[in-house]
Every structure is written in structure tokens, then in C-alpha cells.
Amino acid sequence: MVFPNFLKIAVIPLRHIIEVNNNNSKNPKLSRGLESSIIKFLSEALGFKYRIFVTGDREWGRFTENGTWTGVIGMVQDNETIFDLDTWR
């Protein structure tokens, strides 16, 4: 299996964990935090590029009555992103 060269990652910003610079809300950048450092390290080690997507509702995910998900889980379900990275609360 070949590792992809580009990943779309859904995140929920959380201080000290995964901080995002929202100066450009259409293309946010990781700024600092533990998980931000992990993404940056893996990107360099595995040779992939990435783009960060912040959930509009800032939710991990909630199953709705119509059978869909909200939050980062919904973004993965809807193929907006390939995976999510956030802290389980």
C-alpha cells in the first residue's frame, strides 16, 4: 500500500493541543500544540503535504436523526476530509 502524498485533515482547535492560525480562514495553518507538532513531524518523515479544515460547528461529532454525523466525523463521512485529528473529550 502506498501512502498518499496529500491529506485533508479535519480538526477542532484546542489550546496547547492543536492550535490553528486563522488569519486566512479559507486556508488555516497549524501554529502550535502537541498534535500540530505530530502532524508536522509525520508530514516531513512520510513526505506528504496536508491541508487543515476546521469544523464549522466545532464538534467532534453527533449522530443526527436523519442518519448523518456533525463535526469532524461528518466531514470524514461526507468525504470532505480523509481523517480527523482531535482530542477525545
Contacts in CASP RR format, 6 or more apart in sequence:
PFRMAT RR
TARGET T0000
AUTHOR 0000-0000-0000
METHOD contacts of the structure
MODEL  1
MVFPNFLKIAVIPLRHIIEVNNNNSKNPKLSRGLESSIIKFLSEALGFKY
RIFVTGDREWGRFTENGTWTGVIGMVQDNETIFDLDTWR
3 46 0 8 1.000
3 47 0 8 1.000
3 48 0 8 1.000
4 48 0 8 1.000
4 82 0 8 1.000
5 47 0 8 1.000
5 48 0 8 1.000
5 49 0 8 1.000
6 48 0 8 1.000
6 49 0 8 1.000
6 50 0 8 1.000
6 51 0 8 1.000
7 48 0 8 1.000
7 49 0 8 1.000
7 50 0 8 1.000
7 51 0 8 1.000
7 82 0 8 1.000
7 83 0 8 1.000
8 50 0 8 1.000
8 51 0 8 1.000
8 53 0 8 1.000
8 80 0 8 1.000
8 81 0 8 1.000
8 82 0 8 1.000
9 39 0 8 1.000
9 50 0 8 1.000
9 51 0 8 1.000
9 52 0 8 1.000
9 53 0 8 1.000
9 81 0 8 1.000
9 82 0 8 1.000
9 83 0 8 1.000
9 84 0 8 1.000
9 85 0 8 1.000
10 53 0 8 1.000
10 54 0 8 1.000
10 55 0 8 1.000
10 71 0 8 1.000
10 72 0 8 1.000
10 75 0 8 1.000
10 76 0 8 1.000
10 80 0 8 1.000
10 81 0 8 1.000
10 83 0 8 1.000
10 84 0 8 1.000
10 85 0 8 1.000
10 86 0 8 1.000
11 18 0 8 1.000
11 20 0 8 1.000
11 35 0 8 1.000
11 52 0 8 1.000
11 53 0 8 1.000
11 54 0 8 1.000
11 55 0 8 1.000
11 72 0 8 1.000
11 84 0 8 1.000
11 85 0 8 1.000
11 86 0 8 1.000
12 18 0 8 1.000
12 54 0 8 1.000
12 55 0 8 1.000
12 58 0 8 1.000
12 59 0 8 1.000
12 60 0 8 1.000
12 71 0 8 1.000
12 72 0 8 1.000
12 86 0 8 1.000
12 87 0 8 1.000
13 19 0 8 1.000
13 20 0 8 1.000
13 54 0 8 1.000
13 58 0 8 1.000
14 86 0 8 1.000
14 87 0 8 1.000
16 33 0 8 1.000
16 34 0 8 1.000
17 33 0 8 1.000
17 34 0 8 1.000
17 35 0 8 1.000
17 87 0 8 1.000
18 30 0 8 1.000
18 33 0 8 1.000
18 34 0 8 1.000
18 35 0 8 1.000
18 36 0 8 1.000
18 85 0 8 1.000
18 86 0 8 1.000
18 87 0 8 1.000
19 30 0 8 1.000
19 31 0 8 1.000
19 32 0 8 1.000
19 33 0 8 1.000
19 36 0 8 1.000
20 28 0 8 1.000
20 29 0 8 1.000
20 30 0 8 1.000
20 31 0 8 1.000
20 36 0 8 1.000
20 52 0 8 1.000
20 54 0 8 1.000
21 28 0 8 1.000
21 29 0 8 1.000
21 30 0 8 1.000
21 31 0 8 1.000
22 28 0 8 1.000
22 54 0 8 1.000
23 29 0 8 1.000
27 51 0 8 1.000
28 52 0 8 1.000
28 53 0 8 1.000
28 54 0 8 1.000
29 52 0 8 1.000
30 36 0 8 1.000
30 39 0 8 1.000
30 40 0 8 1.000
30 52 0 8 1.000
35 85 0 8 1.000
35 86 0 8 1.000
35 87 0 8 1.000
39 50 0 8 1.000
39 85 0 8 1.000
42 48 0 8 1.000
43 49 0 8 1.000
43 50 0 8 1.000
53 75 0 8 1.000
53 80 0 8 1.000
53 81 0 8 1.000
55 71 0 8 1.000
55 72 0 8 1.000
55 75 0 8 1.000
56 71 0 8 1.000
57 70 0 8 1.000
57 71 0 8 1.000
58 71 0 8 1.000
59 70 0 8 1.000
59 71 0 8 1.000
59 72 0 8 1.000
60 71 0 8 1.000
60 72 0 8 1.000
60 73 0 8 1.000
60 86 0 8 1.000
60 88 0 8 1.000
60 89 0 8 1.000
61 69 0 8 1.000
61 70 0 8 1.000
61 71 0 8 1.000
61 72 0 8 1.000
61 73 0 8 1.000
61 74 0 8 1.000
62 69 0 8 1.000
62 70 0 8 1.000
62 71 0 8 1.000
63 69 0 8 1.000
64 70 0 8 1.000
68 74 0 8 1.000
68 77 0 8 1.000
68 78 0 8 1.000
69 77 0 8 1.000
72 81 0 8 1.000
72 84 0 8 1.000
72 86 0 8 1.000
73 84 0 8 1.000
74 80 0 8 1.000
75 81 0 8 1.000
75 84 0 8 1.000
76 82 0 8 1.000
76 83 0 8 1.000
76 84 0 8 1.000
END
